[in-house]
Amino acid sequence: MEPQPLTDAEFERLSGLLARFDNKRPMNVEQLDGFLAALICGPELVPPSEYLPQICGDDMLLRDTINAKSVLQDFLSLIMRHWNAIADTLHSGEVYLPLLLEDDNGIARANDWAKGFLRGMELRKADWAALLDDEEHGGWLVPILALGHEHDSDPEMRPYDRLISPESREKLIVAAAAGVMGIYRHFEAQRLVQKHLVDNATTFRRSMPKVGRNDLCPCGSGKKFKQCCGKPTLH
């Protein structure tokens, strides 16, 4: 089925839903876009049970619990549609455009998007660290790291000792978007191997027929199972 990208009105609704969760590290839609992009292009398929608490908070609590079930269903539907839209773009090789919000001056700074991407990387630190150490491909992460740490509380983490110029920011955003596409292709084989292993995981089956408690014990004693090997043992 052709993915249906969210409309502007649906992004507004998603933004409002994100604000309703009791989360110590709340996300806006820009951060969410970067977060999902990292999960989709990354080295390993991350299950919803692991990444949803990062978005909604550990307990997925709503500040307003009235109609909470329908709110969560709406939220999950919007999340999955946006996930599918990003995944379809990367899989098809089309140009990926980060979802960026403009500040009061009409400037899209992309700091929140990069922070969201870095949060996605946190879920598989070891694999992402290997990419950082890759001399040939690690450069894809440089613009993302630069934007994510531009205003870091630790001065040593900041890439520049002065404000990024509008021209340089535009180049970093373009390079970050291209980096996502490069990373997606780089990890594609690794994700396919993992998917194959999951799809073909061994299903363990009972090697012996089930024995009822009143059936003869399969050990050959002649006693009923419940009076022989099926008798509970107290420790």
Backbone bond lengths (Angstrom), bond angles and torsions (degrees), N, CA, C in turn:
res aa  C-N    CA-C-N  psi(-1)  N-CA   C-N-CA  omega(-1)  CA-C   N-CA-C  phi
1 M - - - 1.461 - - 1.518 109.18 -
2 E 1.320 115.74 138.08 1.455 120.90 179.59 1.525 109.46 -66.65
3 P 1.353 117.95 127.03 1.464 119.80 179.32 1.524 111.30 -64.47
4 Q 1.310 115.47 146.82 1.456 120.91 -179.24 1.527 109.23 -110.57
5 P 1.340 117.40 101.48 1.472 119.77 178.84 1.530 110.56 -58.92
6 L 1.309 116.38 149.44 1.454 120.94 179.43 1.525 110.70 -68.61
7 T 1.318 115.76 143.76 1.456 121.15 175.32 1.528 108.90 -81.79
8 D 1.318 116.66 168.99 1.467 120.27 177.64 1.524 110.51 -58.51
9 A 1.327 116.56 -40.65 1.466 120.25 179.53 1.525 110.83 -63.88
10 E 1.333 117.26 -37.23 1.465 120.35 -179.93 1.528 110.91 -72.46
11 F 1.331 117.07 -34.36 1.463 119.00 174.32 1.530 110.41 -64.34
12 E 1.326 117.25 -37.19 1.458 120.93 176.38 1.528 110.26 -62.76
13 R 1.326 115.59 -41.95 1.464 119.68 178.62 1.522 110.93 -65.70
14 L 1.321 116.55 -41.91 1.462 121.07 177.84 1.522 110.78 -61.58
15 S 1.325 116.27 -40.63 1.460 120.93 178.58 1.526 110.70 -61.06
16 G 1.334 115.94 -42.66 1.456 120.00 178.62 1.520 112.22 -65.48
17 L 1.337 116.87 -37.00 1.464 120.57 178.75 1.516 111.26 -67.86
18 L 1.326 117.59 -40.23 1.464 120.72 178.21 1.528 111.37 -59.47
19 A 1.325 115.66 -35.96 1.470 120.21 -178.04 1.525 112.30 -72.41
20 R 1.327 117.44 -14.05 1.467 120.51 -176.75 1.523 113.44 -88.60
21 F 1.331 117.07 -11.39 1.459 119.72 -178.60 1.526 111.59 -83.48
22 D 1.333 115.90 140.54 1.462 121.17 174.61 1.522 107.97 -82.95
23 N 1.299 116.01 88.80 1.457 122.02 -176.23 1.523 109.27 -124.10
24 K 1.328 116.04 130.43 1.465 120.19 -179.80 1.531 111.38 -67.52
25 R 1.323 116.05 -25.01 1.469 120.90 178.39 1.529 108.17 -125.08
26 P 1.326 117.79 71.64 1.467 121.17 -174.92 1.523 112.53 -62.87
27 M 1.320 115.10 150.37 1.461 122.03 177.47 1.521 109.69 -114.43
28 N 1.324 116.70 147.24 1.455 120.64 164.90 1.526 107.24 -99.78
29 V 1.323 118.28 179.22 1.466 119.75 -175.49 1.527 111.97 -66.34
30 E 1.333 117.81 -29.01 1.462 119.80 178.07 1.525 110.45 -67.57
31 Q 1.330 116.64 -45.21 1.458 119.88 177.25 1.521 110.94 -63.61
32 L 1.334 116.16 -39.77 1.463 120.35 179.25 1.518 110.85 -60.42
33 D 1.325 117.61 -41.46 1.460 121.47 179.63 1.530 110.47 -61.49
34 G 1.320 116.86 -44.86 1.458 119.80 178.28 1.520 111.80 -65.64
35 F 1.325 116.62 -40.10 1.462 122.51 179.09 1.526 111.01 -60.50
36 L 1.331 116.62 -49.46 1.467 120.39 179.69 1.523 111.67 -65.60
37 A 1.335 116.86 -36.65 1.465 120.01 178.57 1.520 110.79 -60.88
38 A 1.341 116.74 -40.43 1.470 120.75 179.19 1.524 110.80 -64.87
39 L 1.332 116.89 -41.05 1.465 120.05 -179.34 1.528 111.36 -67.30
40 I 1.320 116.28 -38.70 1.466 120.66 -176.55 1.530 112.20 -73.36
41 C 1.329 117.11 -39.83 1.460 119.16 -176.78 1.527 112.35 -91.14
42 G 1.323 117.08 -4.03 1.465 121.47 -172.74 1.510 115.72 -75.11
43 P 1.331 116.37 -176.09 1.459 122.56 -171.62 1.520 115.27 -77.19
44 E 1.329 117.07 -17.56 1.458 119.37 -173.21 1.513 110.30 -146.83
45 L 1.327 116.51 144.88 1.453 121.13 177.35 1.528 108.83 -72.28
46 V 1.320 116.78 120.10 1.465 121.98 -178.75 1.525 108.23 -100.12
47 P 1.333 118.79 124.33 1.470 120.57 -177.01 1.525 111.66 -71.58
48 P 1.348 117.04 152.39 1.469 120.77 178.50 1.520 113.33 -55.62
49 S 1.338 116.91 -34.00 1.466 119.98 -179.66 1.524 111.96 -60.74
50 E 1.331 116.20 -21.52 1.460 120.53 -179.69 1.525 112.27 -95.76
51 Y 1.328 117.37 -37.11 1.472 117.27 -175.40 1.527 113.83 -92.92
52 L 1.331 118.78 -24.12 1.457 119.47 -179.38 1.530 113.24 -62.26
53 P 1.352 119.62 -39.96 1.468 118.89 176.64 1.525 112.95 -60.16
54 Q 1.337 117.19 -26.68 1.458 119.79 177.30 1.533 111.05 -68.59
55 I 1.322 115.80 -27.87 1.461 120.95 -179.10 1.528 111.31 -88.72
56 C 1.323 115.36 -44.27 1.467 120.45 -171.42 1.521 113.95 -98.11
57 G 1.320 117.63 -13.94 1.460 120.26 -171.51 1.513 109.29 102.00
58 D 1.324 117.12 157.01 1.462 121.06 -174.31 1.522 113.23 -58.04
59 D 1.339 117.38 -36.12 1.458 120.22 -176.32 1.526 112.83 -102.29
60 M 1.341 116.94 1.63 1.456 122.11 -179.76 1.530 110.85 49.86
61 L 1.343 115.93 44.79 1.455 121.12 -178.65 1.519 110.92 -86.41
62 L 1.310 115.92 143.12 1.458 121.83 175.33 1.520 108.94 -105.08
63 R 1.324 115.17 138.80 1.465 118.62 177.81 1.531 110.46 -61.91
64 D 1.306 116.17 -34.84 1.457 121.55 176.19 1.516 106.97 -113.07
65 T 1.323 117.03 105.96 1.472 120.47 -172.59 1.525 112.61 -85.71
66 I 1.330 118.64 -0.82 1.455 120.89 177.54 1.537 108.84 -66.47
67 N 1.317 116.44 129.73 1.470 121.79 -178.80 1.526 111.64 56.86
68 A 1.334 116.33 34.73 1.460 120.81 -176.17 1.525 112.19 -60.04
69 K 1.328 116.84 -37.51 1.459 119.98 -177.33 1.518 111.40 -63.07
70 S 1.330 117.01 -47.21 1.462 120.09 -179.40 1.527 110.84 -67.06
71 V 1.336 116.07 -33.71 1.469 119.93 177.53 1.519 110.37 -64.57
72 L 1.332 117.08 -44.26 1.464 120.78 179.43 1.522 111.28 -64.71
73 Q 1.322 116.85 -39.40 1.460 120.10 178.82 1.525 110.78 -63.26
74 D 1.306 116.34 -42.89 1.463 121.15 177.92 1.523 109.94 -63.17
75 F 1.318 115.70 -43.65 1.462 121.06 -179.55 1.529 111.21 -61.69
76 L 1.332 116.71 -48.41 1.465 120.47 -178.92 1.520 111.52 -64.14
77 S 1.323 116.84 -35.73 1.458 120.39 177.78 1.529 110.79 -63.81
78 L 1.323 117.09 -43.47 1.464 121.08 179.45 1.527 110.59 -66.28
79 I 1.342 116.02 -41.83 1.469 120.64 179.22 1.526 110.49 -59.21
80 M 1.333 116.82 -48.41 1.457 120.13 -175.85 1.526 111.66 -68.10
81 R 1.320 117.24 -34.36 1.461 119.02 177.01 1.526 111.13 -66.16
82 H 1.319 116.31 -40.57 1.463 118.83 178.74 1.527 110.06 -69.20
83 W 1.328 117.26 -39.25 1.473 121.51 175.35 1.530 109.68 -56.29
84 N 1.328 116.70 -49.68 1.462 121.11 -177.73 1.525 112.03 -63.68
85 A 1.331 116.73 -35.22 1.461 119.70 178.95 1.527 111.01 -65.94
86 I 1.332 116.50 -43.02 1.471 120.39 177.74 1.518 110.29 -65.03
87 A 1.337 115.99 -47.04 1.466 120.66 -177.99 1.523 111.14 -61.26
88 D 1.322 116.84 -41.38 1.471 120.28 -179.84 1.528 110.86 -65.06
89 T 1.331 116.72 -39.44 1.468 120.72 178.83 1.524 110.25 -61.99
90 L 1.320 117.21 -47.62 1.461 120.69 -177.96 1.524 111.57 -68.68
91 H 1.330 116.42 -39.80 1.466 119.64 -178.81 1.525 111.67 -66.78
92 S 1.326 116.48 -35.33 1.461 120.52 -177.77 1.529 112.36 -80.75
93 G 1.342 116.26 -12.59 1.460 119.66 -179.29 1.513 113.90 83.63
94 E 1.344 116.88 6.84 1.459 120.10 176.75 1.530 110.08 -70.57
95 V 1.325 116.62 165.35 1.457 121.26 -178.41 1.520 109.89 -70.59
96 Y 1.324 116.05 125.58 1.459 121.01 177.70 1.521 108.91 -86.38
97 L 1.329 116.91 127.33 1.462 122.20 179.21 1.520 108.83 -115.06
98 P 1.330 118.99 114.23 1.459 121.03 178.79 1.530 110.91 -60.73
99 L 1.315 115.85 146.39 1.460 121.05 175.43 1.530 107.91 -83.80
100 L 1.333 117.23 109.30 1.457 121.75 -175.33 1.519 110.40 -118.05
101 L 1.327 115.94 138.21 1.456 122.10 176.48 1.524 109.47 -96.24
102 E 1.312 116.39 146.12 1.463 120.76 178.42 1.525 110.37 -93.49
103 D 1.335 116.20 143.70 1.455 120.02 177.60 1.526 110.12 -81.70
104 D 1.328 116.12 -171.59 1.463 120.22 -176.95 1.526 112.91 -62.93
105 N 1.327 115.96 -20.07 1.469 120.25 179.80 1.522 112.42 -96.03
106 G 1.337 115.80 7.16 1.458 119.58 179.62 1.514 113.85 77.37
107 I 1.353 117.00 20.39 1.468 121.25 -178.12 1.527 109.77 -106.12
108 A 1.313 117.14 130.62 1.467 122.71 174.67 1.528 107.76 -91.37
109 R 1.305 116.69 106.90 1.471 120.58 -173.37 1.523 113.54 -88.83
110 A 1.327 117.73 -25.04 1.479 123.45 175.58 1.521 113.96 70.57
111 N 1.341 118.43 7.08 1.468 119.86 178.48 1.526 111.57 -64.43
112 D 1.347 116.36 -43.89 1.460 119.41 -179.55 1.527 111.14 -65.69
113 W 1.323 117.10 -39.24 1.472 119.50 178.71 1.535 110.05 -59.67
114 A 1.333 115.85 -45.97 1.467 120.05 -179.27 1.526 111.26 -65.48
115 K 1.330 116.93 -38.16 1.466 119.72 177.79 1.526 110.45 -63.62
116 G 1.338 116.29 -39.32 1.457 119.28 176.74 1.515 111.65 -63.28
117 F 1.327 116.83 -40.55 1.468 121.05 178.21 1.525 110.30 -61.91
118 L 1.331 116.69 -43.28 1.461 120.50 -179.86 1.529 110.93 -64.75
119 R 1.322 116.91 -33.79 1.461 119.69 176.54 1.528 110.79 -66.29
120 G 1.326 116.19 -35.67 1.456 119.13 175.57 1.517 111.83 -65.75
121 M 1.319 116.46 -36.32 1.470 121.05 178.09 1.528 111.84 -64.94
122 E 1.334 117.19 -28.94 1.461 121.30 -177.91 1.524 112.33 -61.05
123 L 1.329 117.27 -25.57 1.459 120.20 -176.43 1.524 112.71 -74.78
124 R 1.334 117.45 -16.81 1.464 121.85 177.23 1.534 109.15 -140.10
125 K 1.315 115.51 61.49 1.465 121.50 -170.95 1.525 113.35 -58.15
126 A 1.322 117.09 -43.84 1.461 120.62 -174.83 1.530 111.82 -61.99
127 D 1.322 116.79 -45.06 1.466 120.32 -178.87 1.526 111.46 -67.48
128 W 1.332 116.59 -38.92 1.463 119.46 178.36 1.526 110.53 -69.67
129 A 1.331 117.04 -33.60 1.463 120.00 177.77 1.522 110.49 -63.41
130 A 1.340 115.95 -35.88 1.467 119.86 177.61 1.523 110.77 -63.66
131 L 1.320 117.63 -37.04 1.468 120.81 177.89 1.528 110.23 -67.84
132 L 1.313 116.51 -39.90 1.465 120.14 178.35 1.521 111.76 -59.40
133 D 1.329 115.65 -34.54 1.467 120.70 -178.88 1.520 112.94 -83.82
134 D 1.332 116.81 -5.73 1.459 121.56 -179.82 1.533 109.23 -78.75
135 E 1.327 116.67 111.65 1.460 120.44 -175.66 1.526 112.66 -63.31
136 E 1.322 116.74 -30.58 1.466 120.18 -176.33 1.526 112.56 -82.07
137 H 1.349 116.87 -36.97 1.457 119.81 -172.82 1.530 114.38 -116.48
138 G 1.311 117.93 -10.06 1.462 120.38 -177.72 1.512 114.03 -62.47
139 G 1.329 117.07 -21.92 1.455 121.05 -179.35 1.512 113.87 -62.76
140 W 1.339 117.81 -19.11 1.465 120.38 178.26 1.529 111.31 -61.54
141 L 1.321 116.40 -27.19 1.463 119.83 -176.50 1.527 112.74 -87.03
142 V 1.321 117.94 -15.03 1.467 121.20 -174.30 1.527 112.82 -57.10
143 P 1.355 120.41 -51.08 1.468 119.01 -179.66 1.519 113.12 -64.70
144 I 1.327 116.95 -32.24 1.474 120.32 178.34 1.522 110.05 -67.62
145 L 1.321 116.24 -43.61 1.469 120.62 178.12 1.525 110.83 -64.64
146 A 1.329 116.32 -38.78 1.464 120.54 -179.40 1.521 110.88 -62.77
147 L 1.329 117.24 -45.08 1.463 121.25 179.95 1.526 111.45 -71.33
148 G 1.315 116.75 -36.62 1.460 120.33 -178.00 1.514 113.39 -69.65
149 H 1.325 116.47 -30.03 1.469 120.50 -176.46 1.532 112.99 -108.14
150 E 1.323 116.83 12.83 1.467 119.77 -176.67 1.529 112.12 -55.30
151 H 1.324 117.03 -39.92 1.463 121.05 -177.87 1.531 110.94 -115.77
152 D 1.309 117.15 31.84 1.464 121.24 -177.53 1.527 110.54 -60.06
153 S 1.344 115.64 142.58 1.462 120.03 179.12 1.522 111.77 -65.24
154 D 1.337 116.25 -23.18 1.463 121.57 176.01 1.536 108.42 -92.86
155 P 1.317 118.38 110.91 1.474 120.84 -177.37 1.518 113.33 -55.69
156 E 1.339 117.01 -30.04 1.462 119.80 -177.94 1.528 112.14 -70.15
157 M 1.330 116.69 -19.12 1.460 120.33 179.68 1.525 111.80 -86.29
158 R 1.317 116.95 -15.37 1.463 120.23 -178.65 1.533 110.33 -73.73
159 P 1.334 117.54 133.34 1.466 120.58 -177.15 1.524 113.50 -74.57
160 Y 1.330 116.41 -23.87 1.464 119.92 -176.94 1.527 109.67 -131.36
161 D 1.309 116.08 150.26 1.464 120.72 177.78 1.529 111.59 -92.97
162 R 1.327 116.28 9.48 1.460 121.44 177.62 1.530 108.55 -148.26
163 L 1.335 115.85 170.25 1.454 120.11 -179.11 1.527 110.98 -63.57
164 I 1.326 115.49 144.40 1.460 120.27 177.38 1.527 108.73 -75.55
165 S 1.314 117.03 130.58 1.467 121.05 179.72 1.524 109.64 -69.26
166 P 1.330 117.66 155.94 1.476 120.28 178.44 1.522 112.52 -55.64
167 E 1.329 117.09 -38.84 1.466 120.33 -179.91 1.526 110.95 -66.03
168 S 1.345 116.08 -44.11 1.460 119.98 179.89 1.526 110.82 -66.81
169 R 1.324 116.46 -37.42 1.472 119.90 179.25 1.528 110.29 -63.29
170 E 1.307 116.27 -42.71 1.462 119.83 179.50 1.524 110.96 -61.18
171 K 1.330 115.71 -41.50 1.467 119.47 178.54 1.527 111.34 -65.70
172 L 1.336 117.64 -39.02 1.458 121.08 178.36 1.522 111.22 -64.56
173 I 1.329 117.40 -40.32 1.465 120.95 179.94 1.523 110.88 -65.11
174 V 1.331 116.16 -44.45 1.469 120.16 177.96 1.530 110.35 -62.29
175 A 1.342 116.56 -42.41 1.465 120.58 -179.67 1.526 111.01 -67.52
176 A 1.340 117.10 -35.23 1.465 120.28 178.53 1.525 110.56 -65.77
177 A 1.334 116.71 -42.94 1.465 120.68 178.47 1.529 110.79 -63.15
178 A 1.328 116.57 -43.04 1.466 120.27 177.54 1.524 110.27 -65.26
179 G 1.338 115.71 -34.90 1.464 119.87 178.97 1.515 111.98 -62.69
180 V 1.329 116.65 -40.26 1.465 120.15 178.44 1.531 110.22 -58.89
181 M 1.313 116.62 -43.42 1.462 120.73 -179.70 1.528 110.87 -66.26
182 G 1.341 116.66 -40.04 1.460 120.18 177.85 1.514 112.10 -65.77
183 I 1.331 116.70 -41.56 1.466 121.46 179.11 1.524 110.44 -64.77
184 Y 1.325 116.02 -39.57 1.470 119.94 179.12 1.529 110.33 -58.36
185 R 1.308 117.37 -46.18 1.469 121.05 179.80 1.534 110.68 -68.75
186 H 1.333 116.39 -37.05 1.467 120.90 -177.74 1.533 111.44 -61.90
187 F 1.326 116.46 -41.61 1.468 120.62 -175.62 1.528 112.60 -94.77
188 E 1.317 118.19 2.04 1.461 120.56 -173.33 1.526 112.57 -58.58
189 A 1.324 117.00 -46.28 1.470 120.15 -179.10 1.526 110.83 -62.87
190 Q 1.321 116.67 -39.46 1.466 120.97 -179.65 1.531 110.87 -64.68
191 R 1.319 116.72 -40.53 1.472 120.05 178.51 1.527 110.92 -67.21
192 L 1.336 117.13 -38.19 1.456 120.31 -179.80 1.524 111.33 -65.60
193 V 1.328 116.76 -38.50 1.468 120.53 177.84 1.520 109.72 -62.96
194 Q 1.327 116.68 -44.64 1.457 120.15 179.47 1.525 111.44 -62.95
195 K 1.331 116.38 -42.97 1.464 120.21 179.21 1.516 110.79 -61.80
196 H 1.332 116.35 -40.34 1.466 120.54 179.10 1.526 110.30 -62.71
197 L 1.324 117.13 -41.80 1.462 120.43 -179.75 1.520 110.97 -65.84
198 V 1.324 116.63 -39.80 1.460 120.29 179.30 1.524 110.54 -66.60
199 D 1.343 116.50 -44.85 1.459 120.98 -177.83 1.521 112.40 -66.47
200 N 1.333 116.48 -27.00 1.464 120.14 -176.45 1.514 112.15 -111.80
201 A 1.336 115.83 24.02 1.464 119.89 178.76 1.528 109.40 -60.55
202 T 1.323 115.98 140.80 1.465 121.15 -178.74 1.510 110.84 -67.19
203 T 1.314 116.08 131.77 1.450 121.79 174.20 1.520 108.42 -98.54
204 F 1.313 116.35 117.75 1.463 119.99 -177.68 1.524 109.43 -81.08
205 R 1.319 115.43 131.91 1.451 121.31 -179.68 1.519 109.33 -120.82
206 R 1.346 115.50 154.94 1.453 120.99 178.11 1.527 109.30 -63.62
207 S 1.316 117.03 126.89 1.469 120.42 -178.37 1.522 111.75 -83.64
208 M 1.326 118.72 -16.08 1.457 122.75 179.00 1.519 109.00 -124.28
209 P 1.306 117.68 150.86 1.465 119.28 177.49 1.520 110.92 -63.35
210 K 1.334 115.86 149.66 1.454 120.35 179.46 1.518 109.54 -66.15
211 V 1.342 116.24 136.88 1.459 122.17 -178.13 1.513 108.97 -107.65
212 G 1.343 116.92 124.43 1.455 120.82 176.29 1.512 110.87 -74.07
213 R 1.328 116.62 157.85 1.466 119.81 -176.34 1.525 112.00 -67.70
214 N 1.327 117.51 -24.96 1.471 120.22 179.79 1.519 112.60 -97.17
215 D 1.355 117.66 1.37 1.466 120.86 176.54 1.509 109.57 -79.05
216 L 1.360 115.18 161.94 1.460 119.34 175.44 1.521 109.57 -65.72
217 C 1.311 116.84 140.57 1.463 121.26 -178.10 1.531 109.76 -66.24
218 P 1.309 118.77 133.69 1.466 121.53 -178.48 1.533 113.41 -67.66
219 C 1.342 117.82 -6.27 1.467 118.95 -179.91 1.526 111.82 -76.58
220 G 1.359 117.66 -12.94 1.454 120.78 177.16 1.516 114.50 92.80
221 S 1.320 119.01 11.40 1.460 122.07 -177.47 1.521 112.39 -73.84
222 G 1.349 116.94 -20.92 1.449 120.45 -176.70 1.516 112.80 90.22
223 K 1.324 117.10 -7.36 1.461 121.25 179.27 1.524 109.66 -89.87
224 K 1.346 114.19 162.87 1.451 118.11 173.01 1.524 109.51 -68.25
225 F 1.322 115.20 150.43 1.473 120.96 -177.21 1.528 111.37 -56.42
226 K 1.369 117.00 -39.72 1.464 119.89 -176.13 1.522 111.90 -69.80
227 Q 1.362 116.47 -18.92 1.460 120.34 179.89 1.527 111.96 -100.99
228 C 1.333 115.91 1.11 1.453 119.52 -177.29 1.521 110.00 -124.50
229 C 1.351 117.08 -111.93 1.465 120.59 -177.16 1.525 113.05 -67.96
230 G 1.347 115.89 -19.22 1.461 118.94 179.05 1.510 113.08 -91.66
231 K 1.327 116.32 5.12 1.462 120.07 179.67 1.517 109.28 -74.68
232 P 1.326 118.90 129.74 1.461 119.71 -179.13 1.507 111.63 -63.51
233 T 1.302 115.62 141.72 1.463 122.69 179.02 1.513 108.98 -109.38
234 L 1.300 117.44 127.97 1.447 122.40 -179.81 1.510 109.75 -92.05
235 H 1.328 116.93 136.06 1.458 122.46 179.20 1.519 107.95 -114.87
